Amino acid sequence: MPLSHVLLALAVVAVWGTNFVVIKFGLTELPPLLLATMRFALSALPWLLFIKRPAVAWRYLVAYGVLIGFMFGLLFLAMRSDVSPGLASLLMQSQVFMTLLLVAWLQHERMPPAQFAGLGLATLGFALIAWQSFSQAHSDVTPLGLMLALGGALCWASGNVVSRSIGRVDMLGFMVWSSVFAVPPLLGLSLWFEGPAAITEALPRASLAAWAAMIWQAVGNTLFGFGAWGWLLARHPAATITPMALLIPVFGMGASALLLGEPLQAWKLAATALVIGGLAVNVLASRR
């Protein structure tokens, strides 16, 4: 790839990785389900007035929007107080292996042995995180946080199956238009569990930093991230671009350690090595 394309790919994974720290900043002032609602509202408006709807059936837009909405809702609930941003960026990578298993189950695709080896390595890393969630009184992850994050990853993987079913599509337009359908269920859940006061009190009192976190979720994470990633995938083989995604938890854990003081204990580094190793084996198997 040209150097400019490499730098663009690195910029995307840096945005996606450091976004977990941005989420944590937003959660200091806004309830998690309300923050998720605003994230998708700002991802849809006003952009759908200028970005053409992709040529896909409405049912795919609805299904993907609802699933990805639940993904962020569960992730934000986990990150409120039950999982650190760095570990969240690592746990969400379980969606890669969940996607493979769902595709094998629902679409009857055979997984090569190398991908099973990658799954085994990553599972050891997730098991180490699970063990720490039960064994430490003041861990960076609780059992509830672990379950919420993995539930979010499962929603992400299910969304991947939906997007995979429609083939090649303008991903930026797909994200903008599907975001519309994430808003109603998230808003309903926010009103039910967090109460109407979450909107009438939290939003007017939100600081510029909180609004910046919300806008960054929409503009940086969605419009720039998915738009640039789709642009790169249209110009280079997927096997050339997708390995860059291995750096997402590296940026996530590094930013959380640098900006939030998240400790990088030996067990956390070991879990990271196992998970990223499993992801790397999976990428190599895909390239072959």
N, C-alpha and C positions, 0 to 999 in steps of 0.2 A: 504494500500500500504506500501511496505517497505520505511523506511525513505529516502533511497537514491533515490527512485522514486519520492517521494514527493518533495525533493530538486531539482530534475531534472525538474519537472513540474514548480516549482517556478522560476527556472532559465529561462525557456522558456518565461513565462509571463513577467518576469522582462526585458528580452531582447526585447520582443514585445512592452512593455509599454515605456521603456526608449528610444526606437528607434525613437520616435517622436522628442526628443531633438536632436538626431543624425541627423535627417533629417534637422532640423533647422540650425545646423552647416553647413551642406552641401549647403544649400540654400544661405548662406552668400557669396559664391564664384561662384556658378553655377546656371544658369537659371533652372527653375523647370522642364521643359520638357526634357532638356538635362540630368539633374540628374536622372530623371525617366528612360530615355533611357539607361544610363550607369548602373543603378541598375540592369536591366534585362540582359544587355549584360554580366555583370560580374556574374550573376546568371546562365547563360547558358554556358559560356566559362571560363575555359576549361573543366568544369565538365561533359558535355554531352559525352566527349571522354572516360570517365571512368564509368559513371553511365548508366546502361541499360535503354533503352526506355521502359516505362510501356506498358503492353499489353492492350492498349486502342486504339480506332479508332483515326485517325489523326484529324478528325473534332472536337473531344473533346479537344485535345491539342490546336488546333487553337483558338477555341471559348474561352476557359478558359484563354489562354495567352493574347488575345486581351482585354477581359473584365478586367482582373486583371491589365493589363498595363494601361488601361484608369483609373482604380481605383487610382493607384498611381499617374498618371499624374494629375488628378483632385485634389487629396489630396495635392500634392506638390504645385500646383498653389494656392490653398487656404492658405497653410502655408507660402507662400512667404511674405505676408503682411496682410492677411485678417482674420486669425484665429491663436490663440496661440497654441503651441504644446499640452498643457494640455487639452484644450477644443477639439482640434482635436482628441485626443485619446478617448475622451468621445463621440463625435459626430459619430465617425466611428463605435461605438457599435450599432448604429441604423441598421446596416446590419443584426443583429440577427432577428429583427422584420420584416424587409423587406424580408428576406429569408422566414420566416413563411408565410407572405402574398403572396409571389410569388408561393410558393409551394401549398398553398391553392387554388390559382387562376389557375395555370397551370397544377398541378397534382391532383387537387381535393381532397386534404387531409383536413380533418376537424380539425379546431383548437379547443381544449378544452376551456371551459370558463376561466380557470385559466390563460391561455396564453393571452386571451383578457384582463384580469385584468392587467397582466404584461405589455402588450402593452399600456394600458391606463395610467399606472403610468409613464412609460418611455416617452410617448408623452407629459405629463405635463412637464417633465424635458426639453425636446427639445423645447417645446413652451416657457418656461422661457428663454432659451438661445436665441430663435428667438426674443422675446420681448426686451431683452437686446441689441441685434444687431441693433435694430431700435431706441432704446431710449437713447443710450449713444454716445456722440461725439467721445470719445476715448475708445471704448470698446475693449475687447479682441477678438471680432468677429464682422465682418461686414455682412450685408445681402448677399453680394457677396461671402464672405468666407463660410457662412452658406450653401448657395446653392451649391457651389463647393464641400464642404465636404459631404453633403448629396448625391450629385450626385456620388461621389466616393463610398459612402457606397452602393448605388443602384447597381453600377457595381460589387462590391464585392458580394452582395447578388445574383446577376445574375450568377456570377461565381460559387457560392455555389450550385445553382440549376444545373449547368452543371456538377460539380464534383459529386453531389448527384446522377445524372443519370447513372454514370458509376460504382457505387458500391464501394466496398473496393478495394483500389489500393495502390501501393507503392507511398506515397505522396511526398517523396523526389524526386524520379525519375520523377513524374508527374510535380512537380514545375520546375525542371531543364529543361525538354524538352518543357514545355509550355512557358517558359520564352523566348525561341527563337522567338516565334510569337508575343511577346509583343514589340520587338525591332523595326521592320519596321514601324508600324503606329506611334509609339512615335517619332522615328527619323524623319519621314516625317513631323509630326506636329511641331517638334522643328525647322526644317529647314524652314518651312513655317512661323511660328509665331515669332520665336526668331532669325532666320537668320543664314546663314552659319558661321558668325563671332562667334556665340555662341560656335561652336566647335573649330574653328581655333584659337580663342583667349582665351576662358575660360579654356579649358583642359590643354594646355601647361603651363598656369600660375597658375593652381590649386596647392595649398599648400599640404603638406603631410596630414594635418588635413582633407582637402576636399577629398583626395583620400582615407583616412581611413574611412570617412563617406560613400563613395561609396562602398568600399569593405565590410564594416560592413553590409550594406543593403543586399549584396549578401550572404556573409558567415555566419554572425550572424543571420540575420533575416530569410533568406530562408533556407540555408543548415542546420544550427544547429536547428533553430526554428521548421521548419516543419518536419525535419528528426526526432528530438527527440519527438515531439508531436505525430507523426505517430507511432513511436516505443512504446510510452506509450499506445496509443489507441489499439495497437495490443496485449497488455498484460493485460489491465484492461478494465472494462466496461466503455462505453462513459459517463455514468452518474456519474462515479467516477472522471473522468479526466476533463470534460468540465466545472464544477463549478470553477476550477482554473482560467479560463479566465475572471472571474469577477474582478480579480485583475489588469487586463491590464490598465484600466483608473486610478486606484489607483497609480500604478507605473508611468504612464504617467504624471499625474498631480503633483505627488510628485517630480519627477525628474525635471519637468519644473520649479516648485517653487524653488527647491533647487539650480539648476544650472543656470537658466535663470532669476530668480527673478520674475516669473509670480505670480501676486497677487491672493490670494484665497479669493475673496469676499464672503459675505454671500449668494448672489444669485447664485454664481457658486457652492458653497458647497451644496446648496439646490437642484440645478439641478442635481448635481452628485448623491446625495442621491436618488432622484426620478428615475434616469436612472438605477443606480445599483440595486435599489429596484425592478424595473420592470424586469431587467435581472434575479435577484434572484428568483422572482416568476415564471418566465418562466423556469428556470432550475429545480425548485422544481416540476413544472407540468410535465416536461419531465421525471424526476426520477420516479414519480408516474405512 
